[in-house]
């Protein structure tokens, strides 16, 4: 199976590079509607083994999400806000963080990373996390979304969200030092001029 080979390659790379953190940028699965209990069991085992070697952060991608909604439920006196994803089971591992809502995590004294999972309003999510950075920190964005490009005005009828941000805005308006995205399907040069 290809997935076992990929996880073996990741383990080897983690060991060889003395990596301190492993980040998956979404789409661990291909489609939430095609997932079997066998595939969940295999992925759970693979992530469990990998998390013994290194802390893992995984961002929810569009193929990991069931309905892109957060539900508020109450059990007794406790209120929960739950986003149903096929990665929820990974949250039970102590060394794995599943990012299912926008947040900023301080990595070092001067470096913070904004994590943005797939959503229907990336522009609002970018604005939200922008307010959470500490002054003077290096700003990195990791997410699972597309960038607004001139071709999107033509493609909007093909289910591309109009609530995207451009590479130019990420660099100039929001002042990101680096951006890493997991939803880009085509190789491209994204201008920030």
NUNU-456193 format. One record per residue (C-alpha): residue in one letter; x, z, y. Coordinates in pm, whole numbers, plus 50000, padded with zeros to 5 digits. Each point is the difference from the previous one (the first is absolute). Last residue first. Layout:
BEGIN
+------+-------+-------+-------+
| code |     X |     Z |     Y |
+------+-------+-------+-------+
|    a |     X |     Z |     Y |
...
+------+-------+-------+-------+
END
This chain:
BEGIN
+------+-------+-------+-------+
| code |     X |     Z |     Y |
+------+-------+-------+-------+
|    x | 50357 | 49377 | 54310 |
|    x | 49930 | 50199 | 49681 |
|    x | 49986 | 49697 | 49773 |
|    x | 49896 | 50039 | 49639 |
|    x | 50201 | 49764 | 49780 |
|    x | 49816 | 49936 | 49680 |
|    x | 50002 | 50033 | 49624 |
|    x | 49643 | 50003 | 49883 |
|    x | 49806 | 50279 | 49831 |
|    x | 50040 | 50276 | 50259 |
|    x | 49812 | 50305 | 49871 |
|    x | 50292 | 50237 | 49938 |
|    x | 50129 | 50042 | 50353 |
|    x | 50326 | 50146 | 50130 |
|    x | 50047 | 50049 | 50376 |
|    x | 50314 | 50121 | 50178 |
|    x | 50084 | 50150 | 50342 |
|    x | 49634 | 50013 | 50098 |
|    x | 49937 | 50004 | 50376 |
|    x | 49616 | 49999 | 49995 |
|    x | 49962 | 49742 | 50279 |
|    x | 50320 | 49800 | 49949 |
|    x | 50082 | 49997 | 49629 |
|    x | 49659 | 50061 | 49842 |
|    x | 49829 | 49797 | 50274 |
|    x | 50231 | 49699 | 49943 |
|    x | 49950 | 50020 | 49624 |
|    x | 49629 | 49966 | 50069 |
|    x | 49726 | 50249 | 49924 |
|    x | 49691 | 49947 | 49786 |
|    x | 49632 | 50074 | 50059 |
|    x | 49871 | 49644 | 49944 |
|    x | 50012 | 50064 | 49626 |
|    x | 50066 | 49696 | 49784 |
|    x | 49700 | 49915 | 49786 |
|    x | 50035 | 49619 | 50005 |
|    x | 49792 | 49946 | 50315 |
|    x | 50282 | 50155 | 50195 |
|    x | 50241 | 49730 | 49877 |
|    x | 50010 | 49782 | 50314 |
|    x | 50051 | 50288 | 50241 |
|    x | 50242 | 50141 | 49744 |
|    x | 50239 | 49705 | 50045 |
|    x | 50125 | 50145 | 50331 |
|    x | 50126 | 50311 | 49817 |
|    x | 49865 | 50350 | 49962 |
|    x | 50204 | 50183 | 49741 |
|    x | 49880 | 50074 | 49650 |
|    x | 49952 | 50343 | 49847 |
|    x | 50150 | 50255 | 49762 |
|    x | 50219 | 50231 | 50198 |
|    x | 50337 | 50138 | 50087 |
|    x | 50082 | 50059 | 50365 |
|    x | 50326 | 50150 | 50123 |
|    x | 50049 | 50180 | 50331 |
|    x | 50335 | 50165 | 50079 |
|    x | 49911 | 50323 | 50175 |
|    x | 50024 | 50052 | 50376 |
|    x | 49660 | 50161 | 50048 |
|    x | 49838 | 50103 | 49674 |
|    x | 49762 | 49745 | 49852 |
|    x | 49631 | 50086 | 49948 |
|    x | 49844 | 49796 | 50281 |
|    x | 50121 | 49671 | 49850 |
|    x | 49836 | 50101 | 49673 |
|    x | 49652 | 49958 | 50150 |
|    x | 50078 | 49679 | 50192 |
|    x | 50136 | 49840 | 49682 |
|    x | 49688 | 50111 | 49809 |
|    x | 49769 | 49857 | 50269 |
|    x | 50177 | 49661 | 49980 |
|    x | 49996 | 50011 | 49621 |
|    x | 49621 | 50008 | 49991 |
|    x | 49861 | 49903 | 49660 |
|    x | 50258 | 50204 | 49814 |
|    x | 50308 | 49968 | 49778 |
|    x | 50228 | 50300 | 50020 |
|    x | 50197 | 50090 | 50313 |
|    x | 50311 | 50216 | 49970 |
|    x | 50177 | 50092 | 50323 |
|    x | 50360 | 50103 | 49937 |
|    x | 50195 | 50248 | 50208 |
|    x | 50374 | 50018 | 50054 |
|    x | 50189 | 50235 | 50237 |
|    x | 50000 | 50336 | 49817 |
|    x | 49957 | 49828 | 49666 |
|    x | 49707 | 49850 | 49809 |
|    x | 49716 | 50114 | 50227 |
|    x | 49677 | 49859 | 49856 |
|    x | 49740 | 49819 | 50209 |
|    x | 49652 | 49937 | 49860 |
|    x | 49739 | 49732 | 49943 |
|    x | 49771 | 50069 | 49703 |
|    x | 50041 | 49941 | 49626 |
|    x | 50369 | 50082 | 49970 |
|    x | 50065 | 50114 | 49643 |
|    x | 50284 | 50251 | 49981 |
|    x | 50182 | 50041 | 49669 |
|    x | 50244 | 50282 | 49907 |
|    x | 49739 | 50260 | 49904 |
|    x | 49797 | 49756 | 49786 |
|    x | 49626 | 50052 | 50044 |
|    x | 49981 | 49746 | 50285 |
|    x | 50072 | 49727 | 49742 |
|    x | 49638 | 50020 | 49877 |
|    x | 49878 | 49881 | 50341 |
|    x | 50176 | 49664 | 49960 |
|    x | 49682 | 49812 | 49902 |
|    x | 49862 | 50087 | 50340 |
|    x | 49693 | 50189 | 50118 |
|    x | 50062 | 50142 | 50346 |
|    x | 49885 | 50361 | 50011 |
|    x | 49919 | 50229 | 50292 |
|    x | 49929 | 50340 | 49854 |
|    x | 49784 | 50285 | 50129 |
|    x | 50025 | 50344 | 49838 |
|    x | 49711 | 50247 | 50015 |
|    x | 49854 | 49900 | 49664 |
|    x | 50127 | 49652 | 49926 |
|    x | 49948 | 49779 | 50304 |
|    x | 50062 | 49628 | 50013 |
|    x | 50122 | 49769 | 50274 |
|    x | 50071 | 49648 | 49878 |
|    x | 50284 | 49781 | 50125 |
|    x | 49955 | 49628 | 49958 |
|    x | 50221 | 49705 | 49907 |
|    x | 49778 | 49930 | 49695 |
|    x | 50208 | 50044 | 49684 |
|    x | 50352 | 49984 | 50137 |
|    x | 50313 | 49923 | 49801 |
|    x | 49969 | 49623 | 50054 |
|    x | 49973 | 50051 | 50378 |
|    x | 50314 | 50213 | 50001 |
|    x | 50027 | 50378 | 49991 |
|    x | 50351 | 50107 | 50101 |
|    x | 50228 | 50158 | 49742 |
|    x | 50254 | 50271 | 50078 |
|    x | 50231 | 50104 | 49719 |
|    x | 50252 | 50283 | 49961 |
|    x | 50279 | 49905 | 49758 |
|    x | 50108 | 50037 | 49638 |
|    x | 49709 | 50203 | 49859 |
|    x | 49767 | 49780 | 50208 |
|    x | 50107 | 49699 | 49793 |
|    x | 49880 | 50158 | 49677 |
|    x | 49662 | 50092 | 50153 |
|    x | 49970 | 49657 | 50162 |
|    x | 50051 | 49829 | 49663 |
|    x | 49765 | 50236 | 49815 |
|    x | 49725 | 49966 | 50262 |
|    x | 50042 | 49622 | 50002 |
|    x | 49961 | 49991 | 49621 |
|    x | 49696 | 50230 | 49999 |
|    x | 49831 | 49806 | 50280 |
|    x | 50068 | 49672 | 49814 |
|    x | 49850 | 50142 | 49680 |
|    x | 49695 | 50137 | 50184 |
|    x | 49938 | 49644 | 50117 |
|    x | 50032 | 49853 | 50349 |
|    x | 49825 | 49667 | 50066 |
|    x | 49767 | 50114 | 50281 |
|    x | 50281 | 50168 | 50193 |
|    x | 50192 | 49672 | 50022 |
|    x | 50371 | 49922 | 49976 |
|    x | 50127 | 50356 | 49979 |
|    x | 50294 | 50163 | 50177 |
|    x | 49878 | 49810 | 50304 |
|    x | 50172 | 50210 | 50263 |
|    x | 50328 | 50045 | 50185 |
|    x | 50178 | 50205 | 49733 |
|    x | 50255 | 50243 | 50141 |
|    x | 50283 | 50161 | 49803 |
|    x | 50197 | 50288 | 50152 |
|    x | 50352 | 50140 | 49970 |
|    x | 50176 | 49700 | 49847 |
|    x | 50332 | 50056 | 49826 |
|    x | 50042 | 49621 | 50003 |
|    x | 50086 | 49967 | 49630 |
|    x | 49741 | 50256 | 49884 |
|    x | 49713 | 49863 | 50211 |
|    x | 50099 | 49643 | 49906 |
|    x | 49994 | 50081 | 49628 |
|    x | 49662 | 50170 | 50033 |
|    x | 49858 | 49702 | 50194 |
|    x | 50131 | 49756 | 49738 |
|    x | 49842 | 50207 | 49722 |
|    x | 49673 | 50004 | 50198 |
|    x | 50010 | 49620 | 50029 |
|    x | 50075 | 49958 | 49628 |
|    x | 49710 | 50226 | 49908 |
|    x | 49766 | 49799 | 50227 |
|    x | 50110 | 49671 | 49843 |
|    x | 49875 | 50091 | 49656 |
+------+-------+-------+-------+
END
